Amino acid sequence: QVQLVESGGGLVQAGGSLRLSCAASARTFTSYAMAWFRQAPGKEREFVAAISWSGGSTFYADSAKGRFTISRDNAKSTAYLQMNSLKPEGTAVYYCAAEPTVTYHSGTYSFWGQGTQVTVSS
């Protein structure tokens, strides 16, 4: 079992930045790839970014490329999502997820956090 707790969400103006954190309970944190998804009201949950267990490989949705950076600190069992140049369409609940293998599909992730709200004002 892996328990995930997100933090760092909030209200930010368009063009601003936020850094989300996802703290994991697992002592075997390095057994898991980590990912971030987001879900806006009335929309399906969508992939944002993912990182391999070592941190050596990262993957981004087109909407995140060039603006968001996913990273992890295995010594702290924590994953991060640095979000720059935020846009109003980025308003959503952001979730972190863990799974042994990196995928882009939310249905394949076994472990999820409770989510953190990000609101980008125009």
C-alpha positions in Angstrom: 0.0 0.0 0.0 1.1 3.5 -0.8 -0.5 6.6 0.8 0.0 9.8 -1.1 -0.6 13.3 0.2 -0.5 16.4 -2.1 0.1 19.9 -1.0 1.0 23.3 -2.6 -2.2 24.1 -4.4 -3.8 27.5 -4.2 -4.9 30.6 -6.0 -2.5 32.3 -8.4 -2.8 34.9 -11.2 -2.3 33.9 -14.8 1.4 33.9 -15.6 2.3 32.9 -12.0 3.9 29.8 -10.6 3.1 27.0 -8.1 5.0 24.0 -6.9 3.0 21.0 -5.9 4.4 18.3 -3.6 3.3 14.7 -3.2 4.6 12.9 -0.1 4.5 9.1 -0.2 4.3 6.8 2.8 5.9 3.9 1.1 9.3 2.8 2.2 9.7 1.3 -1.3 9.1 4.7 -3.0 11.7 3.8 -5.6 9.6 0.9 -6.7 7.1 3.3 -8.2 6.8 5.7 -11.1 5.0 8.8 -10.1 2.5 10.9 -12.1 0.4 14.0 -11.9 -3.1 14.2 -13.3 -5.7 17.0 -13.2 -9.5 17.2 -13.3 -11.4 20.3 -14.1 -15.1 20.6 -13.3 -17.2 18.7 -15.7 -14.2 17.2 -17.5 -12.4 13.9 -17.4 -9.2 13.4 -15.4 -6.2 14.0 -17.7 -2.6 13.2 -17.7 -0.1 16.0 -16.9 3.3 14.5 -16.3 5.1 11.4 -15.1 8.5 10.4 -13.9 10.3 7.0 -13.8 11.3 5.5 -10.4 14.9 6.8 -10.9 13.9 10.2 -12.1 15.9 9.5 -15.3 12.9 9.7 -17.6 10.1 12.2 -17.7 7.0 12.5 -19.7 4.6 15.4 -20.3 1.3 16.2 -21.9 1.5 18.7 -24.7 -0.2 21.3 -22.5 2.6 21.0 -19.9 5.7 20.9 -22.1 7.9 23.8 -21.6 6.0 25.2 -18.6 5.8 22.3 -16.1 8.6 20.2 -14.6 8.1 17.0 -12.8 10.8 15.8 -10.4 11.3 13.5 -7.4 13.5 13.2 -4.3 13.7 9.6 -3.4 15.5 10.3 -0.1 12.4 12.2 0.9 9.9 9.9 -0.8 8.4 13.0 -2.4 7.5 14.0 -6.0 7.0 17.5 -7.2 5.4 19.4 -10.0 6.8 22.9 -10.7 4.2 24.8 -12.7 5.2 28.1 -14.4 3.4 30.5 -16.7 0.0 29.2 -15.4 -3.1 29.7 -17.5 -6.7 30.0 -16.4 -7.5 26.7 -18.2 -5.1 25.1 -15.8 -7.7 25.5 -13.0 -8.4 22.0 -11.7 -7.8 19.6 -8.9 -4.4 18.1 -9.3 -3.8 14.5 -8.2 -0.6 12.5 -7.8 -0.6 8.8 -8.5 1.8 5.9 -8.1 2.3 2.7 -10.2 5.3 0.5 -10.8 5.2 1.3 -14.5 4.8 4.7 -16.2 1.7 5.1 -18.2 -0.4 8.0 -19.4 -3.8 6.4 -18.5 -5.4 7.2 -15.1 -7.1 3.8 -15.0 -3.8 2.0 -14.7 -2.7 3.8 -11.6 -3.3 1.9 -8.3 -2.6 4.6 -5.8 -3.9 8.1 -5.6 -3.7 11.2 -3.4 -6.7 13.2 -2.3 -6.0 16.0 -4.7 -5.1 19.7 -4.3 -7.0 22.6 -5.8 -5.2 24.9 -8.2 -7.1 28.0 -9.3 -5.6 30.3 -11.9 -7.3 33.7 -12.2 -7.3 35.8 -15.4 
